[in-house]
Amino acid sequence: MSKVQIKILDNGPFRVTGDVELVDAEGNVYPAKPAFSLCRCGQSQNMPYCDATHKGKFDSCVRAEKELD
């Protein structure tokens, strides 16, 4: 089984790769995909997936805190 990775793209979606199951609030399962992008801006016409509507309209560059030794 491959390790799941969720990458936060600057000014864009969450990019999900690996063996993961996407389930809605009612327990319905979305069709499995080896990789997909989840909308962060709320403007996609293909929710929960990103359709690139965010381009030029969404600003967010999230970074993990660096651990100090």
Buried (B, 14 or more C-beta within 10 A) or exposed (E): EEEEEEEBBEBBBBBBBEEBEBEEEEEEEEEEEEEBBBBBBEBBEEEBBBEEBBEEEBEEEEEEEEEEE
